[in-house]
């Protein structure tokens, strides 16, 4: 998964927002948004306000679920995400069967 600051920068660009717009919507300055996007340390409250201004949320993702979350985030559409997850599930099922069979 990409670093939070990279995700924020990419989301802002995708939405066509300027840093100043995000700053205004989040009650911060453009310079504060710039520092967050640069990966500098910031308060959690600033990060949350920035995420909200971008129509996103912040969450912790368990390492064992990281791949699935990445598949969803990188998919171009909800249907594409479902297809990726289904293909992954089939692959995991077949590898589980092979491992179980090899253990016998």
ROVEX-460785 format. One record per atom (N, C-alpha, C, CB): z, x, y; atom name. Coordinates in steps of 0.05 Angstrom, whole numbers. Atoms other than C-alpha are relative to their C-alpha. Glycine has a CB too. Layout:
% residues N
w=Z u=X v=Y atome=CA
...
//
This chain:
% residues 104
w=0 u=17 v=-24 atome=N
w=0 u=0 v=0 atome=CA
w=0 u=18 v=25 atome=C
w=24 u=-19 v=0 atome=CB
w=2 u=-15 v=-24 atome=N
w=-16 u=24 v=69 atome=CA
w=27 u=-1 v=15 atome=C
w=-23 u=-10 v=18 atome=CB
w=-24 u=0 v=-17 atome=N
w=40 u=43 v=117 atome=CA
w=0 u=-24 v=19 atome=C
w=3 u=26 v=15 atome=CB
w=-3 u=23 v=-17 atome=N
w=66 u=-13 v=160 atome=CA
w=-15 u=3 v=27 atome=C
w=30 u=-6 v=5 atome=CB
w=14 u=-4 v=-26 atome=N
w=40 u=18 v=224 atome=CA
w=-30 u=-2 v=-2 atome=C
w=8 u=28 v=11 atome=CB
w=29 u=2 v=5 atome=N
w=-30 u=23 v=195 atome=CA
w=-8 u=-30 v=-4 atome=C
w=-9 u=17 v=-25 atome=CB
w=6 u=29 v=4 atome=N
w=-27 u=-50 v=172 atome=CA
w=1 u=-15 v=26 atome=C
w=21 u=-12 v=-20 atome=CB
w=-2 u=14 v=-26 atome=N
w=-5 u=-72 v=241 atome=CA
w=-25 u=6 v=17 atome=C
w=25 u=10 v=15 atome=CB
w=23 u=-8 v=-16 atome=N
w=-61 u=-33 v=275 atome=CA
w=-26 u=-14 v=-11 atome=C
w=-4 u=30 v=-1 atome=CB
w=24 u=13 v=12 atome=N
w=-114 u=-60 v=226 atome=CA
w=0 u=-30 v=5 atome=C
w=-1 u=6 v=-30 atome=CB
w=-2 u=30 v=-5 atome=N
w=-89 u=-132 v=233 atome=CA
w=-6 u=-6 v=29 atome=C
w=29 u=-10 v=-8 atome=CB
w=6 u=5 v=-29 atome=N
w=-90 u=-127 v=309 atome=CA
w=-30 u=2 v=5 atome=C
w=16 u=19 v=17 atome=CB
w=29 u=-4 v=-4 atome=N
w=-161 u=-100 v=307 atome=CA
w=-16 u=-23 v=-12 atome=C
w=-9 u=27 v=-12 atome=CB
w=14 u=22 v=14 atome=N
w=-183 u=-153 v=257 atome=CA
w=1 u=-26 v=16 atome=C
w=12 u=-5 v=-28 atome=CB
w=-3 u=24 v=-16 atome=N
w=-157 u=-207 v=303 atome=CA
w=-13 u=3 v=27 atome=C
w=30 u=-7 v=4 atome=CB
w=14 u=-4 v=-25 atome=N
w=-192 u=-176 v=362 atome=CA
w=20 u=1 v=24 atome=C
w=-20 u=-21 v=5 atome=CB
w=-20 u=-1 v=-21 atome=N
w=-127 u=-167 v=401 atome=CA
w=2 u=29 v=11 atome=C
w=28 u=-9 v=-10 atome=CB
w=-7 u=-26 v=-12 atome=N
w=-111 u=-111 v=450 atome=CA
w=30 u=4 v=-4 atome=C
w=-7 u=0 v=30 atome=CB
w=-29 u=-6 v=2 atome=N
w=-44 u=-75 v=445 atome=CA
w=16 u=-15 v=22 atome=C
w=5 u=30 v=2 atome=CB
w=-14 u=14 v=-22 atome=N
w=-26 u=-106 v=512 atome=CA
w=4 u=-29 v=-6 atome=C
w=-16 u=3 v=26 atome=CB
w=-3 u=28 v=8 atome=N
w=-38 u=-176 v=484 atome=CA
w=23 u=-3 v=-20 atome=C
w=-26 u=-11 v=-12 atome=CB
w=-21 u=1 v=20 atome=N
w=7 u=-163 v=425 atome=CA
w=27 u=6 v=13 atome=C
w=-5 u=21 v=-23 atome=CB
w=-25 u=-6 v=-15 atome=N
w=59 u=-133 v=471 atome=CA
w=9 u=-24 v=16 atome=C
w=-4 u=23 v=19 atome=CB
w=-7 u=24 v=-16 atome=N
w=57 u=-194 v=516 atome=CA
w=10 u=-22 v=-18 atome=C
w=-24 u=-10 v=17 atome=CB
w=-8 u=21 v=19 atome=N
w=61 u=-242 v=457 atome=CA
w=27 u=5 v=-14 atome=C
w=-22 u=-4 v=-21 atome=CB
w=-25 u=-7 v=14 atome=N
w=120 u=-204 v=427 atome=CA
w=22 u=7 v=20 atome=C
w=-6 u=23 v=-18 atome=CB
w=-21 u=-6 v=-20 atome=N
w=158 u=-193 v=492 atome=CA
w=5 u=30 v=3 atome=C
w=25 u=-14 v=-7 atome=CB
w=-3 u=-29 v=-3 atome=N
w=145 u=-118 v=492 atome=CA
w=-22 u=10 v=18 atome=C
w=-1 u=14 v=-28 atome=CB
w=21 u=-12 v=-16 atome=N
w=102 u=-70 v=530 atome=CA
w=-23 u=10 v=-18 atome=C
w=11 u=24 v=17 atome=CB
w=23 u=-12 v=15 atome=N
w=34 u=-43 v=508 atome=CA
w=8 u=27 v=-11 atome=C
w=-25 u=3 v=18 atome=CB
w=-9 u=-26 v=9 atome=N
w=67 u=25 v=503 atome=CA
w=17 u=-2 v=-25 atome=C
w=15 u=15 v=22 atome=CB
w=-17 u=4 v=24 atome=N
w=118 u=-1 v=453 atome=CA
w=-17 u=-6 v=-25 atome=C
w=20 u=-23 v=4 atome=CB
w=18 u=6 v=22 atome=N
w=62 u=-30 v=410 atome=CA
w=-15 u=25 v=-8 atome=C
w=-20 u=-23 v=8 atome=CB
w=15 u=-25 v=6 atome=N
w=24 u=35 v=415 atome=CA
w=18 u=19 v=-16 atome=C
w=-8 u=14 v=26 atome=CB
w=-18 u=-18 v=15 atome=N
w=86 u=74 v=390 atome=CA
w=4 u=-10 v=-28 atome=C
w=27 u=1 v=15 atome=CB
w=-2 u=11 v=27 atome=N
w=94 u=26 v=332 atome=CA
w=-24 u=6 v=-17 atome=C
w=5 u=-31 v=1 atome=CB
w=25 u=-6 v=15 atome=N
w=21 u=34 v=312 atome=CA
w=-3 u=29 v=-6 atome=C
w=-24 u=-10 v=17 atome=CB
w=2 u=-29 v=4 atome=N
w=28 u=109 v=318 atome=CA
w=19 u=9 v=-22 atome=C
w=6 u=16 v=26 atome=CB
w=-18 u=-6 v=21 atome=N
w=83 u=106 v=266 atome=CA
w=27 u=12 v=9 atome=C
w=-12 u=20 v=-19 atome=CB
w=-26 u=-10 v=-10 atome=N
w=141 u=125 v=311 atome=CA
w=22 u=-19 v=-8 atome=C
w=-1 u=3 v=31 atome=CB
w=-23 u=16 v=7 atome=N
w=210 u=100 v=296 atome=CA
w=3 u=-23 v=20 atome=C
w=26 u=17 v=-2 atome=CB
w=-5 u=22 v=-18 atome=N
w=227 u=32 v=324 atome=CA
w=22 u=-18 v=-12 atome=C
w=-27 u=-17 v=4 atome=CB
w=-21 u=18 v=9 atome=N
w=279 u=-22 v=319 atome=CA
w=-14 u=-21 v=-19 atome=C
w=14 u=-15 v=23 atome=CB
w=10 u=20 v=19 atome=N
w=271 u=-72 v=262 atome=CA
w=-8 u=-25 v=16 atome=C
w=21 u=-7 v=-21 atome=CB
w=6 u=24 v=-16 atome=N
w=272 u=-128 v=314 atome=CA
w=-27 u=3 v=14 atome=C
w=23 u=-5 v=21 atome=CB
w=26 u=-4 v=-13 atome=N
w=212 u=-97 v=350 atome=CA
w=-22 u=-3 v=-21 atome=C
w=-2 u=28 v=13 atome=CB
w=19 u=2 v=21 atome=N
w=175 u=-92 v=284 atome=CA
w=-5 u=-29 v=-7 atome=C
w=9 u=16 v=-24 atome=CB
w=2 u=29 v=7 atome=N
w=190 u=-165 v=268 atome=CA
w=-14 u=-15 v=22 atome=C
w=28 u=-12 v=-4 atome=CB
w=13 u=15 v=-22 atome=N
w=168 u=-189 v=337 atome=CA
w=-30 u=7 v=0 atome=C
w=12 u=8 v=27 atome=CB
w=28 u=-8 v=1 atome=N
w=103 u=-149 v=330 atome=CA
w=-14 u=-15 v=-23 atome=C
w=-3 u=30 v=-4 atome=CB
w=12 u=14 v=23 atome=N
w=90 u=-178 v=261 atome=CA
w=-5 u=-30 v=6 atome=C
w=18 u=3 v=-25 atome=CB
w=3 u=29 v=-6 atome=N
w=102 u=-249 v=286 atome=CA
w=-23 u=-4 v=20 atome=C
w=27 u=-11 v=13 atome=CB
w=22 u=2 v=-20 atome=N
w=54 u=-238 v=345 atome=CA
w=-27 u=2 v=-14 atome=C
w=3 u=21 v=22 atome=CB
w=24 u=-4 v=15 atome=N
w=2 u=-219 v=293 atome=CA
w=-4 u=-21 v=-22 atome=C
w=-2 u=28 v=-12 atome=CB
w=2 u=21 v=20 atome=N
w=15 u=-281 v=250 atome=CA
w=6 u=11 v=-28 atome=C
w=-27 u=-12 v=0 atome=CB
w=-7 u=-11 v=26 atome=N
w=46 u=-239 v=194 atome=CA
w=30 u=1 v=-3 atome=C
w=-11 u=29 v=-2 atome=CB
w=-28 u=-3 v=5 atome=N
w=113 u=-226 v=163 atome=CA
w=5 u=27 v=-14 atome=C
w=11 u=-23 v=-18 atome=CB
w=-7 u=-26 v=13 atome=N
w=150 u=-165 v=136 atome=CA
w=15 u=-7 v=-25 atome=C
w=17 u=18 v=19 atome=CB
w=-13 u=5 v=26 atome=N
w=172 u=-163 v=63 atome=CA
w=3 u=26 v=-15 atome=C
w=-15 u=-21 v=-16 atome=CB
w=-3 u=-22 v=18 atome=N
w=198 u=-113 v=13 atome=CA
w=-14 u=-8 v=-26 atome=C
w=30 u=7 v=-5 atome=CB
w=15 u=5 v=24 atome=N
w=154 u=-107 v=-48 atome=CA
w=10 u=18 v=-22 atome=C
w=-31 u=4 v=4 atome=CB
w=-9 u=-17 v=22 atome=N
w=183 u=-83 v=-114 atome=CA
w=-23 u=17 v=-10 atome=C
w=11 u=-17 v=-24 atome=CB
w=21 u=-19 v=8 atome=N
w=145 u=-22 v=-139 atome=CA
w=-17 u=-11 v=-24 atome=C
w=12 u=27 v=-8 atome=CB
w=14 u=10 v=24 atome=N
w=127 u=-57 v=-205 atome=CA
w=-20 u=-22 v=7 atome=C
w=19 u=-9 v=-21 atome=CB
w=18 u=22 v=-8 atome=N
w=91 u=-112 v=-166 atome=CA
w=-20 u=9 v=22 atome=C
w=16 u=-24 v=10 atome=CB
w=16 u=-11 v=-22 atome=N
w=57 u=-66 v=-115 atome=CA
w=-30 u=-4 v=-5 atome=C
w=6 u=29 v=4 atome=CB
w=29 u=2 v=6 atome=N
w=-11 u=-66 v=-150 atome=CA
w=-10 u=-28 v=4 atome=C
w=-5 u=9 v=-29 atome=CB
w=9 u=28 v=-3 atome=N
w=-14 u=-142 v=-152 atome=CA
w=-1 u=-8 v=29 atome=C
w=19 u=-18 v=-16 atome=CB
w=0 u=7 v=-29 atome=N
w=5 u=-148 v=-79 atome=CA
w=-24 u=13 v=14 atome=C
w=26 u=9 v=13 atome=CB
w=23 u=-13 v=-11 atome=N
w=-48 u=-97 v=-61 atome=CA
w=-26 u=-15 v=-6 atome=C
w=-2 u=29 v=-10 atome=CB
w=23 u=15 v=7 atome=N
w=-100 u=-137 v=-99 atome=CA
w=-4 u=-25 v=18 atome=C
w=1 u=-8 v=-30 atome=CB
w=0 u=24 v=-17 atome=N
w=-82 u=-199 v=-60 atome=CA
w=-7 u=7 v=29 atome=C
w=27 u=-15 v=-1 atome=CB
w=4 u=-7 v=-28 atome=N
w=-81 u=-165 v=8 atome=CA
w=-28 u=11 v=5 atome=C
w=20 u=21 v=8 atome=CB
w=26 u=-12 v=-4 atome=N
w=-147 u=-129 v=-3 atome=CA
w=-23 u=-19 v=-7 atome=C
w=-3 u=25 v=-17 atome=CB
w=21 u=19 v=7 atome=N
w=-185 u=-190 v=-29 atome=CA
w=-11 u=-13 v=25 atome=C
w=11 u=-22 v=-19 atome=CB
w=13 u=12 v=-23 atome=N
w=-234 u=-221 v=19 atome=CA
w=5 u=-30 v=3 atome=C
w=-30 u=5 v=-1 atome=CB
w=-6 u=28 v=0 atome=N
w=-217 u=-292 v=0 atome=CA
w=22 u=-6 v=-21 atome=C
w=-26 u=-17 v=-7 atome=CB
w=-20 u=7 v=21 atome=N
w=-163 u=-329 v=-39 atome=CA
w=-12 u=-1 v=-28 atome=C
w=12 u=-27 v=7 atome=CB
w=13 u=1 v=26 atome=N
w=-212 u=-340 v=-95 atome=CA
w=-5 u=28 v=-12 atome=C
w=-27 u=-15 v=1 atome=CB
w=4 u=-28 v=9 atome=N
w=-228 u=-266 v=-99 atome=CA
w=27 u=12 v=-9 atome=C
w=-12 u=17 v=23 atome=CB
w=-27 u=-9 v=8 atome=N
w=-153 u=-252 v=-103 atome=CA
w=7 u=-11 v=-27 atome=C
w=21 u=-8 v=21 atome=CB
w=-6 u=13 v=26 atome=N
w=-145 u=-301 v=-160 atome=CA
w=-16 u=13 v=-22 atome=C
w=-6 u=-30 v=1 atome=CB
w=17 u=-13 v=20 atome=N
w=-204 u=-270 v=-197 atome=CA
w=10 u=28 v=-7 atome=C
w=-29 u=1 v=10 atome=CB
w=-10 u=-27 v=5 atome=N
w=-176 u=-200 v=-189 atome=CA
w=26 u=-1 v=-17 atome=C
w=6 u=15 v=27 atome=CB
w=-26 u=3 v=14 atome=N
w=-107 u=-222 v=-213 atome=CA
w=-5 u=-9 v=-29 atome=C
w=18 u=-19 v=14 atome=CB
w=6 u=9 v=27 atome=N
w=-137 u=-258 v=-273 atome=CA
w=-11 u=23 v=-17 atome=C
w=-20 u=-24 v=1 atome=CB
w=11 u=-23 v=15 atome=N
w=-177 u=-197 v=-293 atome=CA
w=21 u=20 v=-7 atome=C
w=-23 u=14 v=17 atome=CB
w=-22 u=-18 v=5 atome=N
w=-115 u=-154 v=-286 atome=CA
w=18 u=-11 v=-22 atome=C
w=16 u=4 v=26 atome=CB
w=-17 u=12 v=21 atome=N
w=-75 u=-203 v=-329 atome=CA
w=-13 u=3 v=-27 atome=C
w=5 u=-30 v=6 atome=CB
w=14 u=-3 v=26 atome=N
w=-128 u=-201 v=-384 atome=CA
w=2 u=29 v=-9 atome=C
w=-29 u=-8 v=3 atome=CB
w=-2 u=-28 v=7 atome=N
w=-128 u=-125 v=-382 atome=CA
w=28 u=7 v=-10 atome=C
w=-7 u=17 v=24 atome=CB
w=-28 u=-5 v=8 atome=N
w=-52 u=-123 v=-387 atome=CA
w=6 u=-12 v=-27 atome=C
w=19 u=-10 v=21 atome=CB
w=-4 u=13 v=26 atome=N
w=-52 u=-172 v=-445 atome=CA
w=-13 u=15 v=-22 atome=C
w=-10 u=-29 v=1 atome=CB
w=14 u=-14 v=21 atome=N
w=-103 u=-133 v=-484 atome=CA
w=14 u=27 v=-5 atome=C
w=-29 u=4 v=7 atome=CB
w=-13 u=-26 v=4 atome=N
w=-66 u=-67 v=-472 atome=CA
w=27 u=-4 v=-14 atome=C
w=4 u=15 v=27 atome=CB
w=-25 u=6 v=13 atome=N
w=0 u=-100 v=-493 atome=CA
w=-5 u=-5 v=-30 atome=C
w=14 u=-25 v=12 atome=CB
w=7 u=5 v=28 atome=N
w=-33 u=-124 v=-558 atome=CA
w=-6 u=27 v=-14 atome=C
w=-24 u=-19 v=-2 atome=CB
w=7 u=-26 v=12 atome=N
w=-61 u=-54 v=-571 atome=CA
w=26 u=17 v=-5 atome=C
w=-20 u=15 v=17 atome=CB
w=-24 u=-15 v=3 atome=N
w=7 u=-22 v=-559 atome=CA
w=18 u=-12 v=-23 atome=C
w=16 u=1 v=26 atome=CB
w=-16 u=13 v=21 atome=N
w=42 u=-73 v=-604 atome=CA
w=-12 u=6 v=-28 atome=C
w=1 u=-30 v=5 atome=CB
w=14 u=-6 v=26 atome=N
w=-10 u=-62 v=-659 atome=CA
w=4 u=29 v=-8 atome=C
w=-30 u=-7 v=3 atome=CB
w=-3 u=-29 v=6 atome=N
w=-4 u=14 v=-654 atome=CA
w=28 u=6 v=-9 atome=C
w=-7 u=17 v=25 atome=CB
w=-28 u=-5 v=8 atome=N
w=71 u=9 v=-662 atome=CA
w=6 u=-8 v=-29 atome=C
w=19 u=-15 v=19 atome=CB
w=-5 u=10 v=28 atome=N
w=65 u=-25 v=-730 atome=CA
w=-7 u=21 v=-20 atome=C
w=-17 u=-25 v=-5 atome=CB
//
